[in-house]
Amino acid sequence: MKIRLTSIYVHDPLKAYSFYTEVLGFVQRYYLPEGYLAIVASPEEPNGTGLLLEPNSNPIASAYQKALYDAKLPVIIFGVDNLEQEYEQLKAKGVIFIKAPTQTDWGIEAVFDDTCGNFVQLHQLI
């Protein structure tokens, strides 16, 4: 069994699509702007797990997203090979980090705001 698709709630799927593709470098899996639908994937595994940028237009989704954001909890974790390099590249693109690279028992992590209502954690195994 493999994970084919997962999703995160976003304020605006079209804005999220721009951020995830233009800033983070994800690739388009499926994009239907008139349907308010966007699915992206890692450029390292374009045929791997897709990420649905799902509108938070229902009360349950928006409450869930807001609660996670208010608690400063990441909604998803992306693995990277060199966190310090990724951190510097994203900062240079204007990405706002709420947690700089930090060593933990499980590796190195950093957390940024995706501009779409979520915090995203980057993680590097060590």
Backbone as JSON Lines, residues from 0, in Angstrom:
{"i":0,"aa":"M","n":[0.84,-1.17,0.0],"ca":[0.0,0.0,0.0],"c":[0.9,1.24,0.0]}
{"i":1,"aa":"K","n":[0.54,2.22,-0.83],"ca":[1.3,3.47,-0.91],"c":[0.35,4.64,-0.76]}
{"i":2,"aa":"I","n":[0.88,5.74,-0.26],"ca":[0.1,6.97,-0.21],"c":[0.21,7.62,-1.59]}
{"i":3,"aa":"R","n":[-0.91,7.76,-2.27],"ca":[-0.93,8.36,-3.61],"c":[-1.21,9.86,-3.55]}
{"i":4,"aa":"L","n":[-2.08,10.25,-2.61],"ca":[-2.51,11.65,-2.53],"c":[-2.82,11.98,-1.08]}
{"i":5,"aa":"T","n":[-2.39,13.13,-0.66],"ca":[-2.76,13.67,0.63],"c":[-3.15,15.12,0.39]}
{"i":6,"aa":"S","n":[-3.74,15.76,1.39],"ca":[-4.18,17.13,1.16],"c":[-3.92,18.01,2.36]}
{"i":7,"aa":"I","n":[-3.87,19.28,2.09],"ca":[-3.85,20.29,3.15],"c":[-4.88,21.34,2.78]}
{"i":8,"aa":"Y","n":[-5.51,21.9,3.8],"ca":[-6.45,22.98,3.56],"c":[-5.69,24.28,3.37]}
{"i":9,"aa":"V","n":[-6.15,25.09,2.43],"ca":[-5.55,26.38,2.14],"c":[-6.66,27.42,1.98]}
{"i":10,"aa":"H","n":[-6.31,28.68,2.21],"ca":[-7.27,29.77,2.02],"c":[-7.71,29.88,0.57]}
{"i":11,"aa":"D","n":[-6.76,29.72,-0.33],"ca":[-7.01,29.94,-1.75],"c":[-6.13,28.98,-2.55]}
{"i":12,"aa":"P","n":[-6.71,27.93,-3.14],"ca":[-5.9,26.95,-3.88],"c":[-5.07,27.54,-5.02]}
{"i":13,"aa":"L","n":[-5.55,28.6,-5.66],"ca":[-4.79,29.19,-6.77],"c":[-3.57,29.94,-6.26]}
{"i":14,"aa":"K","n":[-3.74,30.67,-5.16],"ca":[-2.6,31.34,-4.53],"c":[-1.62,30.3,-3.99]}
{"i":15,"aa":"A","n":[-2.15,29.25,-3.38],"ca":[-1.31,28.19,-2.84],"c":[-0.53,27.5,-3.96]}
{"i":16,"aa":"Y","n":[-1.19,27.27,-5.09],"ca":[-0.53,26.66,-6.24],"c":[0.68,27.5,-6.65]}
{"i":17,"aa":"S","n":[0.5,28.8,-6.72],"ca":[1.62,29.69,-7.08],"c":[2.76,29.58,-6.07]}
{"i":18,"aa":"F","n":[2.42,29.6,-4.79],"ca":[3.47,29.52,-3.76],"c":[4.2,28.18,-3.83]}
{"i":19,"aa":"Y","n":[3.44,27.11,-3.92],"ca":[4.05,25.77,-3.88],"c":[4.86,25.47,-5.15]}
{"i":20,"aa":"T","n":[4.47,26.03,-6.28],"ca":[5.23,25.78,-7.5],"c":[6.35,26.82,-7.71]}
{"i":21,"aa":"E","n":[6.03,28.09,-7.58],"ca":[7.0,29.14,-7.88],"c":[8.03,29.36,-6.78]}
{"i":22,"aa":"V","n":[7.62,29.22,-5.53],"ca":[8.55,29.46,-4.42],"c":[9.19,28.16,-3.94]}
{"i":23,"aa":"L","n":[8.38,27.14,-3.69],"ca":[8.92,25.88,-3.17],"c":[9.47,24.97,-4.25]}
{"i":24,"aa":"G","n":[9.05,25.18,-5.5],"ca":[9.59,24.39,-6.59],"c":[8.86,23.09,-6.88]}
{"i":25,"aa":"F","n":[7.68,22.92,-6.32],"ca":[6.9,21.73,-6.61],"c":[6.46,21.76,-8.08]}
{"i":26,"aa":"V","n":[6.11,20.59,-8.6],"ca":[5.68,20.51,-10.0],"c":[4.17,20.29,-10.06]}
{"i":27,"aa":"Q","n":[3.6,20.73,-11.15],"ca":[2.16,20.59,-11.37],"c":[1.81,19.14,-11.64]}
{"i":28,"aa":"R","n":[0.87,18.63,-10.9],"ca":[0.31,17.31,-11.18],"c":[-1.02,17.49,-11.89]}
{"i":29,"aa":"Y","n":[-1.81,18.42,-11.37],"ca":[-3.11,18.71,-11.96],"c":[-3.48,20.13,-11.56]}
{"i":30,"aa":"Y","n":[-3.92,20.91,-12.52],"ca":[-4.27,22.3,-12.23],"c":[-5.48,22.68,-13.04]}
{"i":31,"aa":"L","n":[-6.56,22.98,-12.36],"ca":[-7.81,23.38,-12.99],"c":[-8.3,24.64,-12.28]}
{"i":32,"aa":"P","n":[-7.76,25.82,-12.69],"ca":[-8.09,27.05,-11.98],"c":[-9.59,27.35,-11.95]}
{"i":33,"aa":"E","n":[-10.3,27.05,-13.05],"ca":[-11.74,27.33,-13.05],"c":[-12.5,26.42,-12.08]}
{"i":34,"aa":"G","n":[-11.9,25.3,-11.72],"ca":[-12.5,24.39,-10.75],"c":[-11.93,24.58,-9.36]}
{"i":35,"aa":"Y","n":[-11.05,25.56,-9.22],"ca":[-10.44,25.88,-7.93],"c":[-9.72,24.65,-7.37]}
{"i":36,"aa":"L","n":[-8.99,23.93,-8.24],"ca":[-8.36,22.68,-7.88],"c":[-6.9,22.67,-8.3]}
{"i":37,"aa":"A","n":[-6.03,22.27,-7.38],"ca":[-4.61,22.18,-7.68],"c":[-4.0,21.01,-6.93]}
{"i":38,"aa":"I","n":[-3.23,20.21,-7.66],"ca":[-2.46,19.12,-7.07],"c":[-1.02,19.29,-7.53]}
{"i":39,"aa":"V","n":[-0.1,19.25,-6.58],"ca":[1.32,19.4,-6.88],"c":[2.06,18.17,-6.37]}
{"i":40,"aa":"A","n":[3.32,18.06,-6.77],"ca":[4.16,16.95,-6.34],"c":[5.6,17.43,-6.22]}
{"i":41,"aa":"S","n":[6.39,16.66,-5.51],"ca":[7.8,16.96,-5.35],"c":[8.5,16.84,-6.7]}
{"i":42,"aa":"P","n":[9.4,17.78,-7.03],"ca":[10.15,17.65,-8.27],"c":[11.09,16.43,-8.23]}
{"i":43,"aa":"E","n":[11.42,15.97,-7.03],"ca":[12.28,14.8,-6.88],"c":[11.52,13.5,-7.15]}
{"i":44,"aa":"E","n":[10.2,13.53,-6.97],"ca":[9.35,12.36,-7.22],"c":[8.04,12.83,-7.86]}
{"i":45,"aa":"P","n":[8.11,13.32,-9.1],"ca":[6.91,13.88,-9.73],"c":[5.76,12.88,-9.88]}
{"i":46,"aa":"N","n":[6.07,11.6,-9.89],"ca":[5.02,10.58,-9.96],"c":[4.75,9.95,-8.6]}
{"i":47,"aa":"G","n":[5.33,10.54,-7.57],"ca":[5.12,10.04,-6.21],"c":[3.85,10.63,-5.61]}
{"i":48,"aa":"T","n":[3.83,10.76,-4.32],"ca":[2.66,11.26,-3.61],"c":[2.3,12.67,-4.07]}
{"i":49,"aa":"G","n":[1.03,12.87,-4.38],"ca":[0.54,14.19,-4.76],"c":[0.03,14.93,-3.53]}
{"i":50,"aa":"L","n":[0.05,16.25,-3.61],"ca":[-0.44,17.1,-2.53],"c":[-1.58,17.94,-3.08]}
{"i":51,"aa":"L","n":[-2.8,17.64,-2.64],"ca":[-3.99,18.4,-3.02],"c":[-4.06,19.66,-2.16]}
{"i":52,"aa":"L","n":[-4.11,20.8,-2.81],"ca":[-4.25,22.08,-2.12],"c":[-5.75,22.36,-2.06]}
{"i":53,"aa":"E","n":[-6.34,21.94,-0.97],"ca":[-7.79,21.87,-0.84],"c":[-8.37,23.13,-0.2]}
{"i":54,"aa":"P","n":[-9.42,23.7,-0.78],"ca":[-10.01,24.9,-0.2],"c":[-10.6,24.63,1.19]}
{"i":55,"aa":"N","n":[-10.42,25.59,2.08],"ca":[-10.95,25.46,3.44],"c":[-12.33,26.09,3.54]}
{"i":56,"aa":"S","n":[-13.13,25.97,2.5],"ca":[-14.38,26.7,2.41],"c":[-15.53,26.13,3.24]}
{"i":57,"aa":"N","n":[-15.31,25.06,3.97],"ca":[-16.37,24.59,4.86],"c":[-15.97,24.89,6.3]}
{"i":58,"aa":"P","n":[-16.94,25.03,7.19],"ca":[-16.65,25.45,8.57],"c":[-15.72,24.5,9.33]}
{"i":59,"aa":"I","n":[-15.82,23.21,9.07],"ca":[-14.96,22.26,9.77],"c":[-13.52,22.44,9.32]}
{"i":60,"aa":"A","n":[-13.31,22.56,8.02],"ca":[-11.95,22.72,7.49],"c":[-11.33,24.03,7.97]}
{"i":61,"aa":"S","n":[-12.07,25.11,7.91],"ca":[-11.5,26.39,8.32],"c":[-11.2,26.42,9.81]}
{"i":62,"aa":"A","n":[-12.06,25.81,10.63],"ca":[-11.81,25.75,12.08],"c":[-10.57,24.91,12.38]}
{"i":63,"aa":"Y","n":[-10.44,23.78,11.7],"ca":[-9.29,22.9,11.87],"c":[-8.0,23.63,11.48]}
{"i":64,"aa":"Q","n":[-8.01,24.26,10.32],"ca":[-6.83,24.96,9.84],"c":[-6.45,26.1,10.79]}
{"i":65,"aa":"K","n":[-7.43,26.87,11.22],"ca":[-7.17,27.99,12.12],"c":[-6.61,27.52,13.46]}
{"i":66,"aa":"A","n":[-7.16,26.43,14.0],"ca":[-6.68,25.9,15.28],"c":[-5.22,25.47,15.19]}
{"i":67,"aa":"L","n":[-4.86,24.79,14.1],"ca":[-3.46,24.39,13.92],"c":[-2.55,25.61,13.78]}
{"i":68,"aa":"Y","n":[-3.0,26.58,13.01],"ca":[-2.2,27.79,12.78],"c":[-2.02,28.57,14.09]}
{"i":69,"aa":"D","n":[-3.12,28.75,14.83],"ca":[-3.05,29.48,16.09],"c":[-2.13,28.8,17.1]}
{"i":70,"aa":"A","n":[-2.07,27.47,17.05],"ca":[-1.2,26.72,17.94],"c":[0.23,26.62,17.4]}
{"i":71,"aa":"K","n":[0.45,27.19,16.21],"ca":[1.76,27.16,15.54],"c":[2.24,25.72,15.28]}
{"i":72,"aa":"L","n":[1.28,24.85,14.94],"ca":[1.59,23.45,14.63],"c":[1.68,23.25,13.12]}
{"i":73,"aa":"P","n":[2.74,22.61,12.65],"ca":[2.85,22.34,11.22],"c":[1.75,21.38,10.76]}
{"i":74,"aa":"V","n":[1.24,21.65,9.58],"ca":[0.19,20.82,9.01],"c":[0.78,19.64,8.24]}
{"i":75,"aa":"I","n":[2.05,19.78,7.82],"ca":[2.71,18.74,7.04],"c":[4.22,18.88,7.23]}
{"i":76,"aa":"I","n":[4.94,17.79,6.98],"ca":[6.39,17.79,7.1],"c":[6.98,17.37,5.76]}
{"i":77,"aa":"F","n":[7.92,18.17,5.26],"ca":[8.64,17.84,4.03],"c":[10.07,17.47,4.4]}
{"i":78,"aa":"G","n":[10.54,16.35,3.88],"ca":[11.91,15.93,4.12],"c":[12.86,16.6,3.14]}
{"i":79,"aa":"V","n":[14.02,16.98,3.64],"ca":[15.06,17.58,2.8],"c":[16.39,16.93,3.12]}
{"i":80,"aa":"D","n":[17.31,16.95,2.15],"ca":[18.63,16.37,2.37],"c":[19.58,17.33,3.07]}
{"i":81,"aa":"N","n":[19.43,18.63,2.8],"ca":[20.31,19.63,3.39],"c":[19.44,20.79,3.88]}
{"i":82,"aa":"L","n":[19.04,20.73,5.12],"ca":[18.1,21.71,5.64],"c":[18.68,23.12,5.65]}
{"i":83,"aa":"E","n":[19.92,23.26,6.02],"ca":[20.53,24.6,6.08],"c":[20.52,25.25,4.69]}
{"i":84,"aa":"Q","n":[20.85,24.5,3.67],"ca":[20.84,25.02,2.3],"c":[19.43,25.39,1.87]}
{"i":85,"aa":"E","n":[18.46,24.51,2.14],"ca":[17.05,24.77,1.79],"c":[16.55,26.01,2.53]}
{"i":86,"aa":"Y","n":[16.88,26.12,3.79],"ca":[16.5,27.26,4.61],"c":[17.01,28.57,4.0]}
{"i":87,"aa":"E","n":[18.28,28.6,3.64],"ca":[18.87,29.81,3.07],"c":[18.23,30.16,1.72]}
{"i":88,"aa":"Q","n":[17.99,29.16,0.88],"ca":[17.37,29.4,-0.43],"c":[15.95,29.95,-0.27]}
{"i":89,"aa":"L","n":[15.19,29.37,0.64],"ca":[13.81,29.83,0.83],"c":[13.76,31.21,1.48]}
{"i":90,"aa":"K","n":[14.65,31.47,2.43],"ca":[14.71,32.81,3.02],"c":[15.02,33.85,1.95]}
{"i":91,"aa":"A","n":[15.92,33.51,1.03],"ca":[16.27,34.44,-0.05],"c":[15.08,34.72,-0.96]}
{"i":92,"aa":"K","n":[14.13,33.8,-1.01],"ca":[12.92,33.99,-1.81],"c":[11.81,34.68,-1.02]}
{"i":93,"aa":"G","n":[12.1,35.07,0.23],"ca":[11.13,35.8,1.04],"c":[10.26,34.94,1.94]}
{"i":94,"aa":"V","n":[10.55,33.65,2.04],"ca":[9.77,32.77,2.9],"c":[10.02,33.15,4.36]}
{"i":95,"aa":"I","n":[8.94,33.24,5.12],"ca":[9.03,33.62,6.54],"c":[9.08,32.36,7.4]}
{"i":96,"aa":"F","n":[10.16,32.22,8.13],"ca":[10.32,31.09,9.04],"c":[9.95,31.51,10.46]}
{"i":97,"aa":"I","n":[9.19,30.66,11.14],"ca":[8.88,30.93,12.55],"c":[9.8,30.11,13.45]}
{"i":98,"aa":"K","n":[10.55,29.19,12.84],"ca":[11.55,28.4,13.58],"c":[12.72,28.16,12.65]}
{"i":99,"aa":"A","n":[13.87,28.68,13.05],"ca":[15.1,28.47,12.27],"c":[15.56,27.02,12.44]}
{"i":100,"aa":"P","n":[16.49,26.57,11.61],"ca":[16.97,25.2,11.76],"c":[17.41,24.92,13.19]}
{"i":101,"aa":"T","n":[16.86,23.83,13.72],"ca":[17.09,23.46,15.11],"c":[17.36,21.96,15.19]}
{"i":102,"aa":"Q","n":[18.41,21.61,15.91],"ca":[18.74,20.2,16.13],"c":[17.77,19.61,17.16]}
{"i":103,"aa":"T","n":[17.23,18.44,16.85],"ca":[16.37,17.71,17.78],"c":[16.88,16.28,17.9]}
{"i":104,"aa":"D","n":[16.23,15.49,18.72],"ca":[16.61,14.08,18.85],"c":[16.36,13.31,17.56]}
{"i":105,"aa":"W","n":[15.48,13.82,16.69],"ca":[15.08,13.12,15.48],"c":[15.72,13.68,14.22]}
{"i":106,"aa":"G","n":[16.5,14.73,14.35],"ca":[17.12,15.34,13.19],"c":[17.17,16.85,13.33]}
{"i":107,"aa":"I","n":[17.14,17.52,12.21],"ca":[17.13,18.99,12.19],"c":[15.8,19.42,11.59]}
{"i":108,"aa":"E","n":[15.18,20.43,12.19],"ca":[13.89,20.89,11.7],"c":[13.84,22.4,11.64]}
{"i":109,"aa":"A","n":[12.97,22.9,10.78],"ca":[12.67,24.33,10.66],"c":[11.2,24.43,10.26]}
{"i":110,"aa":"V","n":[10.56,25.55,10.57],"ca":[9.14,25.71,10.27],"c":[8.91,27.06,9.6]}
{"i":111,"aa":"F","n":[8.13,27.05,8.5],"ca":[7.81,28.29,7.79],"c":[6.32,28.44,7.56]}
{"i":112,"aa":"D","n":[5.92,29.66,7.25],"ca":[4.54,30.0,6.93],"c":[4.35,29.88,5.42]}
{"i":113,"aa":"D","n":[3.35,29.11,5.0],"ca":[3.16,28.91,3.55],"c":[2.31,30.0,2.89]}
{"i":114,"aa":"T","n":[1.98,31.04,3.61],"ca":[1.19,32.19,3.15],"c":[-0.25,31.82,2.8]}
{"i":115,"aa":"C","n":[-0.64,30.59,3.07],"ca":[-1.98,30.1,2.71],"c":[-2.73,29.58,3.93]}
{"i":116,"aa":"G","n":[-2.23,29.95,5.13],"ca":[-2.91,29.56,6.37],"c":[-2.3,28.39,7.09]}
{"i":117,"aa":"N","n":[-1.07,28.02,6.72],"ca":[-0.44,26.85,7.34],"c":[1.01,27.1,7.7]}
{"i":118,"aa":"F","n":[1.45,26.34,8.69],"ca":[2.87,26.22,8.96],"c":[3.33,24.88,8.42]}
{"i":119,"aa":"V","n":[4.5,24.88,7.8],"ca":[5.07,23.69,7.19],"c":[6.42,23.44,7.83]}
{"i":120,"aa":"Q","n":[6.67,22.2,8.2],"ca":[7.97,21.84,8.79],"c":[8.86,21.2,7.75]}
{"i":121,"aa":"L","n":[10.11,21.61,7.73],"ca":[11.14,20.95,6.95],"c":[11.92,20.06,7.92]}
{"i":122,"aa":"H","n":[12.3,18.88,7.49],"ca":[13.02,17.96,8.37],"c":[14.15,17.27,7.62]}
{"i":123,"aa":"Q","n":[15.28,17.21,8.28],"ca":[16.45,16.49,7.75],"c":[16.84,15.43,8.74]}
{"i":124,"aa":"L","n":[16.9,14.18,8.29],"ca":[17.4,13.1,9.13],"c":[18.9,13.25,9.31]}
{"i":125,"aa":"I","n":[19.39,12.92,10.49],"ca":[20.85,12.95,10.69],"c":[21.31,11.61,11.25]}
